[in-house]
Amino acid sequence: MDLPGAIITAVPLLTFVALFGIAVHRAIRRMPRSVRPWVAACVITTSLTVATYGWGAVHLYTPDIAETCATTYRIAWDARFGATSLLPLSRRCAAGVDLVPAYVNPALGGLAVAVVASVGMVVWAWARLPGRAVRV
């Protein structure tokens, strides 16, 4: 990609990230002090999960799978292994050769655990606020 193309791609993306960050910061500032770090962790881990999934999903899409396998991996595309899977992310050229980088699916698993843990901590911190006792 040439420099003008990179700039045209990066400017809207960075603008969105900056505006999203400002909105999240303002929303978190209004929350009780004990809940803030867990909400921030939840937002960060969720954003990283979405970005990692997007990065892996970008590798799934190619106009011609046979040509991509031939030019990138120097192997012929085998239709028996050519199915696309969205969870876990996978698109194989042949046995053992995947277009999606090998680190994407384990990273998604770890980030999903982090999202669930941070959501649980938000609920726990919110329930421990004074005046919000859980009644059984």
Beta strands, then each sheet from edge to edge (+ up, - down):
strand 1: 84-86
strand 2: 89-94
strand 3: 97-98
sheet 1: 1+ 2- 3+
end
